[in-house]
Amino acid sequence: MDASLGSSAPGFETLAIHAGQEPDAATGAVVPPIYQVSTYAQDGVGGLRGGYEYSRSANPTRDALQECLAALEDPSGAAAGTTRGLAFASGLAAEDTLVRTVCAPGSHVVIPDDAYGGTYRLFDRVARPWGVDYTPARLTDVAAVRAAIEPGRTRMVWIETPTNPLLRVADIAALAAVAHEAGAILVVDNTFASPYLQQPLLLGADVVVHSTTKYLGGHSDVVGGALVCNDPELGEQLAYHQNAMGAVAGPFDAWLTLRGIKTLAVRMDRHCANARAVTDLLVDHDRVSEVFYPGLAGHDGHDVAVKQMRDFGGMVSFRVVGGQDAAVAVCDRARLFTLGESLGGVESLIEHPGRMTHASAAGSPLEVPDDLVRLSVGIEHLDDLVGDLAQALG
Ligand SMILES: *Cc1c(COP(=O)(O)O)cnc(C)c1O
């Protein structure tokens, strides 16, 4: 961060635009250039000019993104150099690197009983055959999470909050204490909230995971992932594995993600406002049997969300009267809400989790209701969004 910004800690919006992004030393370019390069000339063997030797190990555009991510999740830890960000080719690449750094064959992890389907698939089909087993637990029930831990063997308690797709809210501070009591770390997938709405490291978590594909990138034009860690020793091991396993973010992807992050705060404010208005339509609708949104006073995670989040986010799920066929028909009738997977972009999306994003969880403890519809509420004009949903519901 530029010292000229003054001694008091810069605000979130300022960090989003400037952290890790000094004007380019060589040219004065105000945004970090895309260093689309694999290798760097050396002045004599080992004589590195700018500290760079090969772009899997380090690249200036990726470094800018990594510093920015660390500052957004933990401003003072990033300034002190103890919190570090690492950017990966995708959210799942980040998750895989974390699992293989913290766990070994014989380890155990606690995972959510509602989670991104790909995260479940990683634990079930990749980590488990490697020798790491897991227990799914209801994250809203602290005692259930404690009971799922196997002392001595559990290395990680892995949570998502709010969860995908049921928007359950886990108490980060309480679960950090439970994990730490048992000698495990708490990992928080912060994709749904983004660091603008929630900063898990400041609540006691050890590692934050992101699919930067979603709100951080924000424009549905790049796939990426990140880890942010405030333990210097674990951060060092993760960085070692980032290079040794090699699932890094490319320079252009890092640049697109940085560009998206600059407007994260203003986008999130509008995502939240639009989502709130959409829930107003849904809760009163006779074709809707249940609405999941942490901003609703009747949602069971509402009080915890108020305590640990700035606002309630842009994701809304609901159950449609009439079962799976009726839910699929709502998805098919929507026009402005584009039928598609993913979330967190400026454009609104609608999907049927049971047959789309969460199809890989069918038959597992993470199976989702078949009458569920999930919305990623975008930042189009509110009247257009509400009008489209009203017509799609029929
Ligand atoms: C999309 C997503 C992931 C996976 O990220 P990719 O970038 O698709 O690999 C992980 N967690 C959550 C909550 C997600 O929504």
Ligand as a Chemical Component Dictionary entry (heavy atoms), coordinates in Angstrom:
data_LIG
# 
_chem_comp.id                   LIG 
_chem_comp.type                 NON-POLYMER 
_chem_comp.pdbx_formal_charge   0 
_chem_comp.three_letter_code    LIG 
# 
loop_
_chem_comp_atom.comp_id 
_chem_comp_atom.atom_id 
_chem_comp_atom.alt_atom_id 
_chem_comp_atom.type_symbol 
_chem_comp_atom.charge 
_chem_comp_atom.model_Cartn_x 
_chem_comp_atom.model_Cartn_y 
_chem_comp_atom.model_Cartn_z 
_chem_comp_atom.pdbx_ordinal 
LIG C1 C1 C 0 -17.820 -22.190 -7.733  1  
LIG C2 C2 C 0 -17.495 -22.523 -6.327  2  
LIG C3 C3 C 0 -16.333 -23.240 -5.996  3  
LIG C4 C4 C 0 -15.392 -23.801 -7.053  4  
LIG O1 O1 O 0 -14.723 -22.825 -7.743  5  
LIG P1 P1 P 0 -14.275 -22.952 -9.293  6  
LIG O2 O2 O 0 -13.673 -21.619 -9.558  7  
LIG O3 O3 O 0 -15.484 -23.261 -10.101 8  
LIG O4 O4 O 0 -13.278 -24.075 -9.342  9  
LIG C5 C5 C 0 -16.069 -23.459 -4.662  10 
LIG N1 N1 N 0 -16.900 -23.020 -3.694  11 
LIG C6 C6 C 0 -18.028 -22.343 -3.978  12 
LIG C7 C7 C 0 -18.916 -21.889 -2.860  13 
LIG C8 C8 C 0 -18.377 -22.079 -5.299  14 
LIG O5 O5 O 0 -19.510 -21.431 -5.569  15 
# 
loop_
_chem_comp_bond.comp_id 
_chem_comp_bond.atom_id_1 
_chem_comp_bond.atom_id_2 
_chem_comp_bond.value_order 
_chem_comp_bond.pdbx_ordinal 
LIG C1 C2 SING 1  
LIG C2 C3 SING 2  
LIG C2 C8 DOUB 3  
LIG C3 C4 SING 4  
LIG C3 C5 DOUB 5  
LIG C4 O1 SING 6  
LIG O1 P1 SING 7  
LIG P1 O2 DOUB 8  
LIG P1 O3 SING 9  
LIG P1 O4 SING 10 
LIG C5 N1 SING 11 
LIG N1 C6 DOUB 12 
LIG C6 C7 SING 13 
LIG C6 C8 SING 14 
LIG C8 O5 SING 15 
# 
